[in-house]
Amino acid sequence: MNLSRILSSLSIDTLATVPGGTPVRSPVDGTKMGSVKFASADDATAAIERAHAAFLQWRVVPAPVRGELVRLLGVQLREHKQALGALVTLESGKILSEGLGEVQEMIDICDFAVGLSRQLYGLTIASERPGHRMMETWHPVGVVGVISAFNFPAAVWAWNSALAFVCGDSVVWKPSEKTPLTAVACHELFKRAVAAFNKENPGVAPEGLHELVVGGRDVGEVLSRSTRVPVVSATGSTRMGKAVAIEVAQRFGRSILELGGNNAMIVAPSADLELATRAITFSAVGTAGQRCTTLRRLIAHESIAANLIERLNRIYGSVSVGHPLESGTLVGPLVDSAAYEAMQAALQDARSQGGEVFGGERVLQEIGPDAYYVRPALVQMPAQTAVMQHETFAPILYVLTYKTLDEAVALQNGVPQGLSSAIFTRDLGEAETFLSAAGSDCGIANVNIGTSGAEIGGAFGGEKETGGGRESGSDAWKGYMRRATNTINYSNKLPLAQGVRFDV
């Protein structure tokens, strides 16, 4: 499927080729895919006002009815999975299997949210006062601002928006400037879902329920600063997250932050090395190392390290790097020149800090001067040095060895980030220790699977500089609602709590 057919099937061929718009280039070959109109700060403010007006109407629609709209969004995603997945691949550079997997993740979260629309449970709480009942209820919170990154240009929006819509909120979305066409396509598919919904429920889904604002930093700042946006969900770098968190906190808003990951895997003496090698490879080189859950640090027991490194050297030397739409390709391009330069700078730092680098060079330069394909890098390090304290968004895997599990856990936890982690072991005690309070300090801790590829059923997010936010499954929906504690007196007396007497 070529680009023009993809854009046409998604009905965005005109929206993706705005005369005089900001050009959009594909990391696959560096060529121009289209052009889009960037929103101004004033445009963003107007979008927030429209979304707020929509929220006032949407919040009183019964939650199961709101769920029907999300079900219809899932229908649109199913119908356009191939085209949207291919667009994700062309615009972000991930291989087609991963592009299609991203759309499937969107479908899955829609299914989850539809069920959730009938399960926004509160609590009944025992009261100490006779003739009284206490309860806890959840209510829509308002406009939810979503700021997403290039590496998951569609799924992160769906994680946030599907939950926000069933929770009774409206959404204003600022996508990455690097992947605006995917955002335009998602917005158009949502509009189709709204049209189908309003055909059966005339006028129930209001204009402005979802607003798309493609733009730069100034648009993100408007979202972060607006008191009309009580919740801002931001996915991206730690630097960006800190800026958003400060702005939102200054107005006592709420942030859902999913930021940098510097993820580690411990491979214990009892590990199944064949299984571990496969998991390491996908986690470390999938999406060209451009996932927040990418495996960046491998901590192998000294008794099996040589065997494991030999296996990885063979795979790293032969793993297929190439055009992400071609069958058999496992590693596509880096997103742009800045990503390539950051990778090379990190490898140089690793060498200067005693590291031995295998791979990491640029390949396939004949595709085009603005296409940055690289061989994944495996780096044996003498210790957890300064370069390993930082997340480099590229396929670099640093390898360390350890003697004791306590040492391995200390190495894993000894970085500022705390997103995803894993251990490969057949030892029950090691596995349970890793998952205990004395083990991994990350938001995601896995046993005998890699650090990447989380399912939508669990809450997604991490600790420390990862931001502490949670998106997707479990009870992450509570982040998109406000909580109220209610006390009802159904007696003819007015007793006070704690035995206080106040006779008038």
N, C-alpha and C positions, 0 to 999 in steps of 0.2 A: 504494500500500500504506500503510494507516494504522498508527499506532503499536501499537495493540492486536494487529493481525494480525502485525506484525513480531515483537513479543515472543512471541506464541503460536507462530509458526512456528519460533522459536529455542528454544522450551520454557523461557522464562525469565519468563513472565508473573507467576508467583507470586514468584520471586526478585527481580523488579524492583519489587515493590510491598510491601515489608516494613512492616507496621504500626509506627509510631513510628520508622521509619528516617530517615536523613538524606535530605532531598529532592534530587532530580536535576532540573535545569532545562535546557531546550533553548535554545541561543543563537539558534535560528531565530525564535522568538517570545516567549521568556522564560517559557513556561508549564512547569508541572511535568510531567515525563515519568514519574516514579516515585520510589521511595525505596529505599535500601539500608542494610544494617546495616554500620556501620564497625567494623573490628577494633581491638582494644586492643593495647597493647604486649605484654601477656601472650598474647593470641591469636597475635600474630606469632611470639613465641618458641615456642609450641606447634607452629605450622605449620612452623617451621624444624626442629624435632626430628622431626616426621613425615617431612619431606623428606629429612633425613639418614638416617633408617632405610630409606627407599625407595632412596636412593642405594646403600647397602651391598648391596642386592639387584640393582639395575639395572646396576651397573658390571660384573658378571660375565656379563651377557647379551651374546652376540656382536653386534658392531656392525651387521651386515646385518639381524639380527633386530630390533634397535632401530630401524633404518631403516623396517621394515615398519609400526611404529606411526606414524611420521611420514607415511608414505604414506597411511595410513588417515585421519590428520588432514586431509591434502590432499583426500581424498574428501569428508569432511564440509564442508570449505570450499567445494568446488565445488557441492555440493548446496544450500548455504545462502548462496551468493554474493549473490543479490539482497537477501535479508532483512538480512544482516549489513552489506552496503554501505549500505543505506538507514538502518540504525541508526547507523552511523558518521556519516552525513550529518546526521541529526537531533540527535545528541549533540555533534558537534564543529563543525557548521556548514559543512563543505566541500560543494561541489556534488556531485550524485549521481555524475557521471562519475568524480570523484576518489574518492568513497567506494567505488565498485565497483573502481576501480583499486587501492585499498589492499588490498582482499580478494584481487585477482589477484596482488598482490605477495606476499601470504601463501602463496598456492598455489604461486607460483614458487619461493619459498624452501623449501617442503616438497619440491618436485621436486629442487631442488639438493641438499638434505640427504639425500634417499634415495640419490642417486648417491654422495654423499660418504661414506655409511656403508660403502662398499666401497673407500674410497680414503684412509683415515686412515694415510697412509704414514709410515714411519720412514726411517732411513738405515742403510746399511752403510758403515763407516769403516775405512780401512786402518790396521792396527796396526804399530808399529815393532818389536814383539816377535814372534819366530818362534812359530808354533803358537798364535797368539791372534787373536781376531776382536773388533772393536768394532762396536757398533750403537747407534742412537738409537731409542727407542720412546716412544709417546705413550699416556697412560692417563687415564681419567676423573678429574676434579679434585674433584668433590663437589657441594654445593648451590650453584646459581647464583642470586643475587638479581637480579631485573630490576625496575628503577624506570623507568616510562615516562611520557611527556608526553601532553597532550590532543590535540595536532595530528595525531599518528599513533597513535590509541588502540589499534590492533590490530596493524599491520604491525611495529612495533618489537618487540613481544612475540614475534611469529613469527620475526623475524630471530634473536633470541637463543634462543628456546626450541627451535626446530627443530634448530639446531646443537647445543645443550646435550643434547637427548635422544639424538641419534645418537652424541654423544661419550661417553655413559654417565652424564650428570649428571641430577640432579633440579632443579626450578625452584620458587622462591617469587617470586610476582609482586605488586608493589605498583603498580597503575595510577594514573593521575592521578585526583584526587578529582573532577575535572570531567567525566570520561567513564567512570564505573564500570559502566554498563549494557553497554557494548561488551565490557568485561573479563569480566563475568559470562557473556555470550553465548559468548565464546571459551573460557572454562573449561568450559562445558557441552558445547560441540562437542568439546573434547578428551576429556571424559569418555565421550562417545559413541564416539570413536575407540578409547579404552582398552577399552571393553566389546566392540567388534568384534574387537580384537586378542586379548583374553583368551579369546574364544570359540574361537579357533584355537590359542591358546597359553595354556592355563589357568594363571592365577596368575603369569605371567611379568612383567606390568606391575603393580608393587605400588601399594597405596594410598599416597597422599602423594607420588607422582611429580611432580605439579603441585599447588601450593598457591596459592590466590588470597587476598590480604589487602588488602581495600579499606580505606584509612585515611588518616590525616594524617601530619604530619611525624614523630610519635613512632614510627610503624610503619617509616618509612624509616630512622630512627636505629637501630632494633633490627636491621634487615638490615645496616646499615653496620658495626655494632659486633660482631656475632656471629662468633665464631671458627668456628662451624659453617658459615659462608658464605664459602668461600675466594675466590669471584669475585662482584663486584657490578658489574653493567652498569647505568649510569645515563644517561638521556637527559633533557635539560632545560636550564635556564639555567646560566650559568657560576657564579652564586652558589650554586645547589644543588650543582653538581658539585664545587666547592671544599670544601663541607661534607662531602660523601660521601667525597671523596679523603682528607681529613685523618683521618676516622674509620677508614677502611679501612687506610690506611698505618700508623696507630698500632699496629695488630695484625699488620702485615706481610701483609695480604691483597692481592688484586689487583683493580684497578679497570679497567673498560672504560667510558670517558667519551665521550659524544657530546653536546657542549654547544653554546654559542652560535655562530652564523654571522653574518658581516657581509660578505656576498659581493659581489664586484665583477665587472663585465664591461668589457673593453676593446673598443671598436669602432674599427678601424683604417681608414685612407683607402680601402683596397681592398675593404672589406667589402661583401657583398651586403646592402644596407640593408633590402630587403623581408624577407629571411630573418632578419636581426638584429632587426627590429621585432617580428616574431612571437615570436621567442625571448624578447625582453625582456618582452613583455606577459605571457606565461605565467609566466615566472620571477618577475616583480615583483608581479603581482596575483593569481595562482593561490593558492587556499586563503586568500584575503584577506590575503596577505602573512604568513601564519602558518606557514611552513615554516622549518626551520633552514637550508635551502638557498635561501630566497627571495633574489632579486636586490635588493640594497639600495643599491648604488653603481654608477652608470654613468659610465664614463670614455671620452669620445668625442673623437676627433681633431678639432682646431679646424676643419679643412677641411670636415668633414661634419656637425658638431654641429648647426648651425642646421636643416639638412634633417631630421636624425634627430629633433630635438626637436619640429619641426612635425608630423611623422608621429605621434609619441607623444602630443602634445596632442590631436590628432583622436581617437585611440583612447581615451585616458583620459576624454575628454569624453563618449564614447558607449558605453563598455563597460557591459554589462548587469549591474547590481547587483540582487539580489533573492532570493526564496525559493530555497534550494539544491536543492529537489526539482523545481522548475519547469524545463521544457525551455527552453533558451536562456540561462539564467542562467550567468554566468561568475564572478561574485564573490558569495559568501555573506556572512554576518555575521562580525564579530569575536566572540570567544568570550564576552566579558563586559564590564562597565562599566570594569573596571580596564584592559583592553586599549585601550578607546576613550580613556580619560583619558591613558594613556601616549602614545598617538598624538598627541593634541592638544598635550600638553606638548612632545613632540619637534618638532612643527611650529612651535610658538611659539619654541622655542630656535633652530630653523633661521632663522626670520625675524629674530630678534635678532642672529644671526651673519651677516647679509647675504643670506640666501636668499630667492628669489622662489618662492612656493608657488602651485601650480595644483592645485585639487581639495582633497581631505582632509576635506570637510564631512560631517556626518551626514545621512543620507537615510532615507526610508521609516519615519519615526518613528510613522506611523499603525499599523504592525504591532504595536507594543507598547512600553511604556516601558522594558522590559528587553531589547529587541532592538536591537543596535548595528550597523547597516549604515552603511558609509561609502563615499564616492567615493574611489578610489585617488588618492594624492597624488604629483605630480611636482614636484621642488624643484630649481631651478637654484641652485647654490652657487658662491660666488666662490673658495673654496678648501676643502680637506678640514679642516673645523673640528671643534670638540669634539663636537658632536652626532653627527657621522659616525663617531666612535670607538666608539659604543655600538650594540648591536642593539636596535631597537625592533620588537616583534613585531606589525607592522601593514603595510599596503600603502603604504609610503613609499619612493620612489625618488629618491635624490639624484643630480644630474647635474653632472659636472665636465668640463673640456676639458683636452687635453694637446697638446704639440708633438712630443715624441720618445717612442719606445717605452720607453726607460730611465725617463723621467719617469712614464709610465703604469704601468709595473710597480712603481715605487717607491710610487706612490699606492695601487695595489692592495694591496701588502704592508704598507702603513703603518698598520695597525690591529692591535689585540691578538688578533683572531680569525683563524682560518686553515682554514675548512671548504671552501668551493667557489669556483671561479673560472672565467672563460671569456674567450676572445678571439674576435672575428669578424674574419677576415682571409683574403685569397686569396694572401698573400705567404708562401711556404714558410719563408723565413728568420725572419719574425716569429713564425710558428706554432711553429717548433722552438725559438726563443729562449724563448718563453713557457713551453714545456714543459721547458726545461733547468734545470740547477741554478741558473742566474742568473735564472730566470723566476719563475713563481708559487710562493709558499711554502705553498700550500694542499694539503690531502689529496686534493682533487679539482680537476683542471685540464682544461678542455675547449676544443676548437677547433670553432667554427662550430655549437655547440649551447649552450643556456642553462645556468644553474647548477643548475636543479631537474630532477627526474625521473630520478634515478640508477637503473640496473638492478641487480638483486640479484647478478649475476655478479661484480661488482667489490667489493673491500673498501670499506666506507663509513665515513668519519670524517675528522677534520682535525687540524691542528697548533695550537700555541700555546694560547690560552684555549678552543679547541674541545675540548681534552682529550687528544688523541693516541690515543684508542681506535679500534678497527676492528671493525665488525660486518658481517654478511651474507656476501658471497662471498669469492673468492680463498682465502687461507689464514687468514682470520679465525677459523676453527675452532680454531686453536692456542690462542686465548685461553680456550677452555673445557676445556683439557686440561693435564696436567702432563707434563713431558718427563723422561725418564730416559736416561742414557748407560750402556750395559752393555758390559763386557769379559768375554769367555769365553776361558779357557785350556783348550785341548784337547790340550796337550802334556804331557810328564811332567817338565817343567822349570819353574822359577819366575824367569824373568828380570825385572828391574826396569826401569822406564822411565828414560829419560835416561842410561842407562849406570850407574846407581847400583849400587854393590856393598855388600851387607850380609850377609856370610857368617857363619853361626851354627854 
